[in-house]
Amino acid sequence: MKKLALITASLAILATPVLAQTATTTGAAPAEAKFSTVSKEEMFSSKLKGLNITNQKDETIGEISDLAIKNNQVDALILSVGGFLGMGEHYVAVSPSSVKVTYDNKNNKWLASMNTTKEALKAAPEFKYPK
């Protein structure tokens, strides 16, 4: 019985290349890859997502929950506003130019601020993700 199992396993290993499919690509990617240099001062979406936004009174008014990208540029920041522990919150889309994002070297963290109030964000048109 052990011999039969060993022979079956060996045949399976030998047959693997025969069963493998060749990789195919889809889409119209440029023929040649272009590479970029990224400096440590650049902002990353992973650092923006979840970042609290404060206003001019240093009140937390929302949180960046997503980025909307159009034509390879950030078109809107999706903010989570209102609510408590996920209850009653809703999303609003704001122009990236209305949110000031800076890096605090002293405290080694990113900061986001916006010249508005909690009430104004709660009253803003609600953003709903497309289906």
C-alpha positions in Angstrom: 0.0 0.0 0.0 2.9 2.4 0.8 4.4 1.6 -2.5 1.2 2.5 -4.3 0.9 5.8 -2.5 4.6 6.6 -3.3 4.1 5.9 -7.0 0.9 8.0 -7.1 2.6 10.9 -5.4 5.6 10.7 -7.8 3.3 10.7 -10.8 1.4 13.7 -9.5 4.6 15.6 -9.1 5.8 14.7 -12.5 2.5 15.6 -14.1 2.3 19.1 -12.5 4.1 20.9 -15.3 1.8 19.4 -17.8 -1.3 20.7 -16.0 0.1 24.2 -15.3 -1.4 26.9 -17.4 0.7 29.7 -19.0 0.2 33.2 -17.5 -1.7 35.6 -19.7 -2.0 39.3 -19.4 -5.1 41.5 -20.0 -5.5 45.2 -20.6 -3.4 47.7 -22.4 -0.4 48.4 -20.2 2.4 50.5 -21.5 5.1 48.4 -23.2 7.8 49.7 -20.9 7.7 50.1 -17.1 8.6 53.5 -15.8 9.9 53.7 -12.3 9.7 56.5 -9.8 11.8 57.7 -6.9 9.9 58.2 -3.7 11.1 60.6 -1.0 10.4 60.3 2.6 8.4 63.6 2.6 5.8 62.1 0.3 2.4 61.2 1.6 1.1 57.6 1.4 -2.6 56.6 1.3 -1.9 54.1 4.1 -0.9 57.1 6.3 -4.0 59.1 5.3 -6.6 56.4 5.9 -7.9 56.6 9.4 -6.3 60.0 10.0 -8.5 62.2 12.3 -9.3 65.7 11.0 -9.4 68.6 13.4 -10.8 72.1 12.8 -9.5 75.5 13.8 -10.7 75.0 17.3 -8.7 71.7 17.6 -11.9 69.6 17.7 -11.9 66.3 15.9 -14.5 66.6 13.2 -14.1 63.5 11.1 -11.8 60.8 9.8 -10.3 60.1 6.4 -11.8 56.7 5.4 -11.0 56.5 1.7 -9.6 58.2 -1.4 -11.5 58.7 -4.7 -9.1 58.6 -7.6 -9.9 59.8 -11.1 -7.5 60.2 -14.1 -4.6 59.1 -11.8 -5.2 61.9 -9.4 -6.9 62.1 -6.0 -10.3 63.6 -6.8 -11.9 63.5 -3.4 -11.3 62.5 0.2 -14.1 60.4 1.7 -14.6 61.4 5.3 -16.4 59.5 8.0 -18.4 62.1 10.1 -20.8 62.0 13.0 -21.7 58.9 14.9 -20.1 57.1 17.8 -18.5 53.6 17.6 -19.7 53.2 14.0 -23.3 54.1 14.8 -24.9 57.0 13.1 -21.9 57.9 11.0 -22.1 58.8 7.3 -19.6 59.7 4.6 -19.0 62.9 2.8 -16.7 63.6 -0.2 -14.6 66.7 0.0 -12.0 68.2 -2.3 -8.4 67.4 -1.3 -7.7 71.1 -1.4 -10.0 71.7 1.5 -8.0 69.4 3.8 -4.5 70.5 5.0 -2.3 67.5 5.7 1.1 68.2 7.3 3.8 66.2 9.0 4.6 67.0 12.6 8.4 66.3 12.9 8.4 66.9 16.6 5.8 64.2 17.4 6.6 62.1 14.3 3.0 61.9 13.0 0.7 63.1 10.2 -1.9 65.8 11.0 -5.0 66.8 9.0 -7.1 69.9 9.5 -10.0 71.5 7.8 -11.7 74.9 8.2 -15.2 73.7 9.1 -17.4 72.5 11.9 -18.8 69.1 12.9 -22.3 70.5 12.1 -21.3 71.6 8.6 -19.9 68.2 7.8 -23.0 66.4 9.2 -25.2 68.7 7.1 -23.1 68.1 3.9 -24.5 65.8 1.2 -24.0 62.2 2.0 -21.6 60.2 -0.1 -22.7 56.7 -1.0 -20.4 54.2 -2.6 -21.5 53.1 -6.1 -22.8 49.6 -6.3 
